[in-house]
Amino acid sequence: MTTVPVNELGDTNVNTDEDPRQRAQLVLNHEDFGSVTDDILKANESSRAPKSWYFALAVSFCMMSLLGVMIGYLIFTGVGVWGNNNPVAWGYPIVNFVFWVGIGHAGTLISAILFLFRQKWRTAINRFAEAMTIFAVICAGTFPGIHIGRIWLAYWLFPIPNQMDMWPQFRSPLLWDVFAVGTYFTVSLLFWYLGMIPDLATMRDRATSKAKQIAYGIFSLGWRGSMRHWHRYERAYLLLAALATPLVLSVHSVVSFDFAVAQLPGWHTTIFPPYFVAGAIFSGFAMVMTLAIPARQLWGLKNFITKRHLENMCKIILLTGSMVGYAYSMEFFIAWYSGEIYESFTFINRAFGPYSWAYWIMVSCNVITPQIFWFKKARNSIAIMFTASLLVNVGMWFERFVIVVTSLANDFLPSSWGIYEPTWVDVLTFFGSFGLFMTFFLLFIRYLPILAIAEVKAVMPLADPHGHGHSYYEMEGETAESAKALEEDE
């Protein structure tokens, strides 16, 4: 395999073409390992980041500060500042919690499941997808903590002895959330950190200041790149991938039990666990694409996060979006087939009742929008991919809004019905959580390697012990001269 030429901008459609004679290149315009390291770490090692990074960080930090102000206002005033009411006791906080947990699913899927299936294209996106997972779970964990009302009693959620002999209700799915999300966060953090150790050692060895050498040296844990280190690293990475794989399925299944074990119409259904998992992967990949497209432009990573990577993500979004659409239709079918009047009313009310606008936004963004990826031109258009990923993120938030609010607002007794209207505190708290997420992400891409350098090098032809970096024709027995002539004839 030879290096694929690119134009001046470093962007190309070459590796999106399907050639049965050879695998498509995943790293473009690089013939040696040294240039890969230089390009990936160029922005990290620069004394000043691009101006756009400073602008984005300033905006994100202001939004994060807004989140802090809103939480402080909530603590000193009370949960009455939210739109939560009776019967809709779960409003924006739980909607946002489920949304952010879903966003965090793609990182583990890319890192663990695609790793076990030996999907080499994951190497260019797994590092920041894992980081996105951690930051999204931090955002998710914020909302149940402040939703309990008396935030200073949040420690009651944990099974620790205290002077009141008060223990959590272990039969409650809300407590299962604490264990599931806590385990998911811990394993994801270990997975992310373990994968970074070789790259942190690279940054340690290339550091130009004493402070950076010490900082990166501490976190690289004395990595020297010896055969023993690589052997143990790969075994540990494989074990963590095996441990993390069940979490992809279990975490959002447990989150779905918050609703599925209740008796409310629209919630009490067995389809929720697979439905929630598919939706989580769907929204997670959409967020990865939303972050990857600006990052490859801002950080000059078009030769590593190529259009082939983005096209593969489009295909997964198309698949999971179709699964989510199937789940939507099955909900209506099951409600009709069951003959249960309350269940039937709930779904008819979702589509044509007071929250029908939210339902049809959900359907338009989650079912109709991904269908554009059936067309290769759409999968190769940066503008279409970015727009579609944003719409999917919007649609998945509205999915959680529809699930939480419509079933609570209109339950069994019309006398108990109510209308939920979020307040300005709800809205600003939600936007502030994006500030928290983006602040963490921007600091990550500035001070830590955004791509897995060692893994990116491993998918290059140069790393193939049988190919020795040669072209397809050379590996088929041609000499270097004859192979070059055959390539020029093509």
N, C-alpha and C positions, 0 to 999 in steps of 0.2 A: 504494500500500500504506500502510495506517495502522499505527500502533503497536498491538500487541496488548495489551490490559489484563491485568494479573496481580493475584493476591490479595496480601494483606499479606505473605505469606512470600516473594513473588517467584517462586513455583513455579506451573506451569500445565501443563495437558495440551493447550492450544489448538493449539500448533504441531506436535502429533503427528497432527492430523487431516488427511486428504488432501482438498484442495479443488482440482479441476481448473481453476478459474477464475484462480487466482493461486498464486504460490509461497509456501510457508510461511515465516514470519519466522524468522530465525536469531538475531536480537537482540531481546529483549523489553523493553518498558517504558522505552525510551530514544528520545527524539525529536531529540536533537542530539549532536554529536560530543563536546562538552565533558563531558557527563554520563558518557559511556562512559569517557573518560580518568580522570575522578574516581573512578568506581566500581572500575575495574581496579587503579588505583594506591593506593586508599584504605588497604589494609593495608600496602603497602610504605612509604608516607609517614608512617604512624602512628608515634609515638614508642615505642609498646609494642605488641607482637604479642598476639593472644589468648592467654589462659592455656593453652588446649589445645595451642597451638603449642609453648610452653615445656615442657609435660609430654611431648609427643611427641619433642621434641629431646633431652630428658634421657634418655628410654628408649632412643632410637636411639644416642645417644652412648655409653651404657653397653654396648649390644650391639656397637658398633664397637670399643670398648676391649677387649671380650671377644675379638673377632677378633684384635686385636694381641697379646693374651696368648697365645692359642692358636698363632699363628704363631711367636712367640718360643719357646714351649715346644717346638714342632716343630723349630725350628732347633737348639736346644741339646740336644735329646734324640735326634732322628732320626725318620725316617718310620715306625719301628716303633710309634709311638704311634697310628698310624692302623690301620684294620682291613684294609688292603690285604695280600693274601697271594699265594701261588702256588697257583692260577692267576689269581686276580682281582687283577692288578696295577693295574688302573684301577678305583678305587672311587669314593668320594664326590667327590674333586677333579675328575675328568673329568665326572662326572654334573653337578656344580654349574657347571662351565665351559660345557657345552652348554646348560644351563638358562638361564644369564644371557645368553649370546649370543642365544638365542631371544627373551628378554624385550626385548632391544634392537632387535628388528626392526620393531616397529610404528611407531617414530618416523620412520624413513626412509620407510616405506610411506606414512604420513599426509602427511609433508612433501613428498616427491618425486612419488610416483606419483599420489596424489590431486590434487596441485597440477597435474600435467601433464594430468590428466583434468578439470580445472576443477571439482572438487567443493568448492563453497564452504563446506560444513558443517565442513570440516577446520580452518577458521580459529580456532575456539574451543578446539581441543585440540592443535594442532600444536606449540605452543611447549613445553608441559611433556612432550609425547610425545618431542620431540627431546632434551630434558634427560634424560628417563628413559633414552633410548638411550645417551647418553654415560655416565651413572652405571652402567648395567647392564654396559656393555663394560668399565668399570674393574673392576667386581666379577668379571667373567669372566676378565679378564687376570690377576687375582691367583692363580687356582688352578693354571694350568699353571706359573707361576713358582715356586710352592712345591712342586709335585708332582715336580719334577726331582730332589729330594733335596738336592743341594748347591746351595743357593740362590745362594751367592756365585759360582757358575759360570754363572748364567743368561745372561750375555752371549755364551756359546757358541751360543745360538740365533740370533744375528744374523750376517749374512755380513760380518764385519769382519776385516781382517788381524790376526793376533796372533803372538806370538813362537813359538807351537807349530805354525804353519802348519796350523791345524785349521779345516776348513771344514764347514759344515752339509751334511747329505745333502739335496740339492735334489729328489730323487725321493721324499722322504718327505712324506706329507700333513700331518704335524705341523709341518713347516716352512712348508707352504702356509698353514696356520692363522696363522702369525706375520704373513705378508704380507697375507692376506685381512682379518684382524681389525684389523691396524694401519692398513690403507687405509680400512677402514670407519670406524674411530674418527676418523681425520683428516678425512675428508670430512664426517662427521656433525658434528664439532666446528665446522668452517668453516660448514656450513649453518646450524647453530644460532646461531652468533655473527653471521653476516651478517644473518639475519632479525631479530636484536635491535637492530641499529644505530639504526634510526629511533626505536625505543622507548627506548633508552638516552639518545638526545638529548632525548626528551621528559622523562625523569627528570632529566637535567642541567638543563634549563630550569626545572623545577619544584622543584629542590632548595633547601632552606632553610639548609643549612650549607655552609661553604666546602669541607670535606672531601668531601662528596657531589658537589658541583659539579666538583671536580677529578677524582675517581674516575670518575664517569659521563662527564665530558668527555673523558678520555683514551680510554675504550673506545668512545665514540661517533664517534671519528675525525674530529671537526670537521664532523659532519653539520649542514647548515643547512636541509634540506628543499627545496632549489632544484630546478628542472626537470632540470638536468643530473645532480644527485645521484640523483633518482628514476629517471631513465632508465638510469643505470649500475647502480644497485641492482637494478632489475628484470631487466636483462640478465644480471647476475652470478647472481642467484637462479635464473633459468631455466637457465643453464648448469650450475650446481651440481645442480639437480634432475635434469637429463639425465645427469650423471655419477653421481649417487647411485642412480638407478633400477636399473642393472645390479647394483649392490652388494646390493640387496634379494634378488636371486636368487642371486648368486654366493657371498656370504659363508657362508650356511648350507649351500649345496651343497658348498663346500670343507670345512666342518666335518663334513658327512656322509661325506666321503671318508676321514676318519680311520677309519671303520668299513668303508665299502663296498669299499675296496681290499684289505682283509684277507681271509684265506681262511676265517675262522671261520664256521660255520653260523649263520644269523641276521643276519650282518653283510654277507656277500658278495652283495649284491643291487643291481640297477640302480634300484630304486624309491626308494632312500634320498634322492637330491637333492630331487626334488619333494615327497616325504614330509616331509623336514626343513623345507623352506621353508614349506609349508602349516602345519606345527606351530609354526614360529617366529612366523608372523603371528598364528596362533590364540592363542598364549600372550602375545604382545606386546599385542594388543588387550585381552585379559583383564586384564593389568596396568594398561593405560591406564585402563580402567574402574574397577579397584580404587582407583586414585589419584584419578580425576576425581570420583567420588561424594563422598568426604570433603572434597576440596579445594573443591568448589562450595559445600558447607555451611560449612566453616571460613572461607573467604575471601569469602563472600557473592556467589558468581558464578552464581547460578541463572538470571539473566537472559541469561547468555552461554553457559554450558554447560547447555543446555536438555535437556528430555527427548527432543527430536527428535535431538539429537546422540547421546545414550545409546542411543536406539532404533536409529540407524544402526549404531552399534558392535555392538549385539546381533545385527543381521542379518549383519554380517561374521563374528562369532563363530560364528553358526549355520552359515554357508557353510563356513568353514575347518574347523570341528568335523566337519562331514559329510565333508569331504575327508579328514581324518585318520582317521575311522571307515572310510571306503572303503579307505584304505591298510592299515589293520589287517586287514581281510577279505582283501585281495589278497595279503598276506603269507602267510596260511594257504593260499590257493588256489595260489599259485606253489609253495609248499613241497610241496603234494600233487601238483600237475601235473608238477613236475620229476622225481618218482620218486626223489629223493635221500633216502636214509634218515636221514642226519644232519640235513638241513634239516627234514624232517618231525618228527623227534624233538624238535628245538629248540623248535619252536612248540607242540607238544603239551605239552612240559615247561614252557613259559612259562605255559600256561593251567591246567595241572593238577599241576605239580611243586612243589618246595619254595618257589618264589617266586610261586605262583599268587595269593596274597593281594595282592601288588603289582600283578600284571597286571589283576586285576578292579577294583582301585581305579582304575587307569588307564582302563580301559574305561568304568567308571561315570561318572567325572568328565569325560572327554574326548568320549565319544560320546553317552551318555544325557543328561547334564545340559544341554548346549546345545539339545537338542530342545524344551525348554520355551519357547524363543524363537519357536516357530511361532505362539504365541498372543500377540496384541497386549496383553492384560492383563499378561502377564509382562514384555513389553518396556516397559511403562509403570510397573512396580512397582520402586521403588528398592531395596526389601529383597530382592526376587528377583534383580534384576540384580547387586547387590553379592555376594550369596551365591553365585550361579552363577559370577561372575568369580573368587572365591576358590577354588571347587572346581576350576575349570579350571586355575588356577595349581598347585594340588596335583596334579592329574592329569598335567600336563605334566612336573612334576618326576619323578613316578613313571614316566612313559614313558621318560625318559632313564635312570632306574635300571634298568628292565626291559631296555632295549637293552644297556646296558653290562655289567651283572652276570650276567644269565642266560646269555648266550653264552660269557662267559669261565669261569663256574663249571662249566659242563657242555659240554665241547668234544668232540673225537673219541674220546678214550680214557677210559673209566670210571676207569682207575687214576689219571688226572690230575685228576679232579673234586675240587671243594672247595666249601665254604660260606663265603660272605662275610657277616661281621657287623660293622657299623660300631661304632667305639668312641665314648666320650663326647667325645673330641677332634674326631672327624669331625662329630658333631652340633652341637657348640658352634661350630665353625668355620663351618658352614653358616649357623647362625642369626646369627652375627656378621657375615656378608656382607650380610644384610638390614639390619643396623645401619649399615654403611657406605653402603649404597644410600639408606636413608631419611635419614641425616644430610645427605648431599649434597642430596637432594631438598628437605628442609625449609629448608636455608639458601638454596637457589635461590628458592623461593616467597616467602621473606622479603625478599630483597635485589634480586631481578630480577623484571621483569614476567612473571607466570605465563601471561598471554595475549598474543598478537600484536596489540597495540592498533591499529596501522595496518591490519592485515588484517581485523580485526573491523569496523572502520569501513567498510572497502571493500565489505562485503556488506550494509550497511544501505541501505534505499531512498533515503535522503538522498544517498548517493554515486552513485546512478544518474544519468548525465548526461541520460538521456531521460525518466526518471521524475520527477526533481526532488523526490523525497520525497513525491509525491502518491499518493493512493489508486488502487486499480485502476480505479474508475469515472472518476476524473479523467483518468487516462491514456487512457481510452476516449472522452474528449471531453465528459464531464459537467462542469458547473461545480462549484465547491467546495461550494456550498449544496445542489445537487441530489445530489451524491455523498454528502454527509453524510446526507441524508434517505434515500437508498437503503440506506446501511449501517445506519441505525437501523431500517429496515423489516425487515432480515434478523434 
